[in-house]
Amino acid sequence: KSDFINFISDQEWKSIEPVSSWFGPSSFLMSSMSALFQLSMWIRHCHGYLTENVGIPVWGSYAVFALATLISGLILGLVSEAL
């Protein structure tokens, strides 16, 4: 706490270079990272639901996600080829 107070009172913050807009919280890069993190949390939730509530074994849940990945890749490939 005292280090933070000294940082402010001694105005050491003036010597720090600002963060580039590329790494700012509202940049495309950080928004994409946030979306990937939210997707990973959703996948984790679905995995927990499949293994705990539905009773699918862990390897079965992995197989479901592998199949979903293959199908979504196939669909995205077909759509991008058609465009």
Buried (B, 14 or more C-beta within 10 A) or exposed (E): EEEEEEEEEEEEEEEEEEEEEEEEEEBEEEEEEEEEEEEEEEEEEBBEEBBEEEEBEEEEBBEBBEEEEEEEEEEEEEEEEEE
